[in-house]
């Protein structure tokens, strides 16, 4: 019989509890990454060999920068797209063009 991380073992007529190794660590980590924030924090930790605390600090700082410097207010079902203004001449380098932000939604009947 197994209870949590303990296993009851019957040896020579005695019932003893044996602690099982925690093999479910991967499953717990996988469940934690089910939302976008935790998935990004986990990727930062794995890709750059950060501790979870450092990865979360980087995530917080970058999300703060993003919200500070992008004027994007989206609601459910909308996508933000940044494109070159129609007033810009053809052949101009993309870095030098004026860009406009468009909010696209699914109200036009696309599925």
C-alpha positions in Angstrom: 0.0 0.0 0.0 1.4 3.5 -0.9 0.4 6.6 0.9 1.7 9.9 -0.6 5.5 9.5 -0.6 5.6 6.8 2.1 5.2 3.1 1.4 4.1 0.6 4.0 6.2 -2.5 3.9 5.6 -5.8 5.8 9.0 -7.4 6.6 9.2 -10.4 9.0 5.8 -9.7 10.5 6.6 -6.0 11.1 4.9 -3.1 9.3 7.3 -0.3 8.6 7.2 2.9 6.6 9.7 3.5 3.8 10.1 6.9 2.2 9.9 6.8 -1.6 12.1 8.9 -3.8 10.3 11.8 -5.3 10.1 10.9 -9.0 7.1 13.2 -9.6 9.3 16.3 -9.6 9.1 16.6 -13.4 5.3 16.3 -13.3 5.0 19.1 -10.7 7.3 21.3 -12.8 5.3 20.6 -15.9 2.0 21.6 -14.2 3.6 24.8 -13.0 4.4 25.8 -16.6 0.8 25.5 -17.7 0.3 29.3 -17.7 2.3 31.7 -19.9 4.1 33.5 -17.0 5.4 30.3 -15.4 6.3 28.8 -18.8 8.5 31.8 -19.6 10.1 31.8 -16.2 10.9 28.1 -16.6 12.3 28.7 -20.0 14.5 31.5 -18.7 15.8 29.3 -15.9 16.6 26.4 -18.2 17.9 28.3 -21.2 20.2 30.7 -19.3 20.9 28.5 -16.2 19.2 31.0 -13.9 17.9 30.1 -10.5 14.1 30.3 -10.4 14.3 33.5 -8.3 16.6 35.2 -10.8 14.4 34.0 -13.8 11.3 35.4 -12.1 13.1 38.7 -11.4 14.1 38.9 -15.1 10.6 38.1 -16.2 9.1 40.8 -13.9 11.6 43.4 -15.1 11.0 42.6 -18.8 7.2 42.6 -18.4 7.5 46.0 -16.7 9.6 47.4 -19.6 7.1 45.9 -22.1 4.1 47.4 -20.5 5.9 50.7 -20.0 7.1 51.1 -23.6 4.3 49.5 -25.6 0.9 51.2 -25.8 -1.0 48.0 -26.5 -4.3 47.5 -24.8 -5.9 44.3 -26.0 -9.1 42.6 -25.1 -10.0 38.9 -25.6 -9.8 37.9 -29.3 -7.6 40.7 -30.5 -4.1 40.6 -32.0 -1.8 43.6 -32.1 0.2 44.1 -35.4 2.9 46.7 -36.0 3.3 47.6 -39.6 4.9 50.2 -41.8 2.7 53.3 -42.4 1.2 53.6 -45.9 2.7 57.1 -46.2 6.2 55.7 -46.3 7.8 55.4 -49.8 8.8 52.0 -51.2 12.5 51.1 -50.9 13.0 53.0 -47.6 14.9 50.9 -45.0 12.5 49.4 -42.5 14.4 50.8 -39.5 13.9 54.3 -40.9 10.1 54.0 -41.6 7.3 55.2 -39.4 5.4 52.3 -37.9 1.7 52.1 -36.9 0.1 49.7 -34.5 -3.1 48.0 -35.5 -5.4 46.0 -33.3 -7.0 43.1 -35.3 -10.0 41.3 -33.9 -12.1 38.3 -35.1 -15.2 40.5 -35.7 -14.7 40.2 -39.5 -15.9 36.6 -39.6 -12.5 34.8 -39.7 -12.4 31.5 -37.9 
